[in-house]
Amino acid sequence: MVAGNWKMNKNLQEGVALATELKNMVTNPACKVVIGTPFIHLATVAELLKGTPIEVAAENCADKEKGAFTGEVSAEMVRSTGATYCILGHSERRAYYHETAAILKDKVELALQNGLKPIFCIGEVKEEREANRQNEVVKAQLEGSLFHLSAEDFGKITLAYEPVWAIGTGLTATPQQAEEMHAYIRSLVAERYGKQVADDTTILYGGSCNEKNAAELFANEDVDGGLIGGASLIAEKFCAIIAAR
């Protein structure tokens, strides 16, 4: 899978223009392609891309089912737009909006209940990597929000490893660092759910993955694709990353 995360970029008209470009360019990809758009784009872009190889993700959803939560967008609302995926646990949501493992556990459950497939982000910050605590951090994130799920429900999850120190900084984990962590994540899934579920789990790399380094990162055995930030905002760059997969 190659998934784009537009973050808080592109107004509605610009987003529709980018989605239209991608619709015309991504006609027969060799992997699954998903674009994550801001909430206001979802219904329009999902309709535009209906019947194409490109699926649409929300960048978040609420941890409540419905009710007096002004400004929130529920998983049911997301699904009603035609979106099929939901990005959860992104490091920016964890850092800026204080999303805890417990909050993310609720979001994952609501997304699954409403037929959405979570793209669940995990990863360590710079200080944790420097202290050689990255494995401990990632294990706690998986156990805190996902490992209570049945094997069937876990099978609907896509994982995205994002070393937080490599997001928007121009730094990128080396292919060896990415492979080491992805292999470790797969081993944790195997311990919890067995080898078959682990082998079937898609683990994406996120963290300054672009059209120049994608092929080298994707060549690793346990790197199954990428969660792409800035490069997903330019159709030609995003398509070059898709081609690298």
Protein Blocks (a to p, Z undefined) as FASTA:
>chain_A
ZZddekjghifklmmmmmmmmmmmmmbccbdcdddddfklmmmmmmmmgoiabdcddfbd
cfbfbdjdehiacfklmmmnopabdcehiaklmmmnopafklmmmmmmmmmmnopacddd
edddfklmmnopmmmmmmmmmmmmmmmpcfklmmmpccddddfklgonlpacdfklmmmm
mmmmmmmmmmmnojklmmmpccddeehiafklmmmmmmpmklgbdcdfklmmpmklmmmm
mmmZZ
